[in-house]
């Protein structure tokens, strides 16, 4: 049976997101069919004179397959 799993984070935490996804893949035993991602830029987080950028949202969709008996 095909299913999806959605992961959401921010671009400043990509390393943690990667570890979370890889851990889920190993633990679930699912056969991954595809992985798709999107980064939504948030622009600047402050007013004039500041060079700080807000973290962008990251959305990862994993399309996978599991045995129907699971």
C-alpha positions in Angstrom: 0.0 0.0 0.0 1.4 3.4 -0.9 1.4 6.2 1.6 3.0 9.6 2.3 4.9 11.0 5.3 5.3 14.8 5.6 8.2 16.4 7.5 8.3 20.1 8.3 11.2 22.3 9.7 13.1 25.5 9.0 16.2 25.8 6.8 18.4 26.7 9.8 17.7 23.1 11.2 18.4 21.1 8.0 20.9 18.8 9.7 18.4 17.8 12.4 15.7 17.3 9.7 17.9 15.1 7.7 18.7 12.9 10.8 15.0 12.7 11.6 14.1 11.6 8.1 16.9 9.0 7.9 16.0 7.6 11.3 12.3 7.3 10.3 13.3 5.5 7.1 15.4 3.0 9.0 12.8 2.4 11.8 9.8 2.2 9.5 11.3 -0.3 7.0 9.3 1.4 4.3 10.3 1.1 0.7 10.8 4.8 -0.3 9.5 5.6 -3.8 10.3 9.3 -3.9 11.3 12.2 -1.8 10.2 15.8 -2.7 11.0 19.0 -1.0 10.3 22.7 -1.0 11.9 25.7 0.7 9.7 28.8 1.3 11.8 31.9 1.8 10.6 34.1 4.6 12.6 37.2 3.7 14.0 39.6 6.3 12.8 39.2 9.9 13.6 42.8 11.1 13.2 46.4 10.2 15.5 48.8 8.4 19.2 48.6 9.0 19.2 45.0 10.1 20.9 42.3 8.0 19.2 39.3 9.7 17.2 36.8 7.7 14.3 34.8 8.9 14.6 31.0 8.6 12.7 29.6 5.6 10.2 26.8 6.0 11.2 23.4 4.7 8.6 20.8 3.7 9.7 17.3 2.7 7.2 14.7 1.4 8.3 11.1 1.4 6.2 8.8 -0.9 6.7 5.2 0.3 5.2 1.7 0.2 4.5 -0.7 3.0 3.0 -4.2 3.0 -0.8 -4.1 3.0 -0.8 -6.5 6.0 1.1 -3.9 8.2 
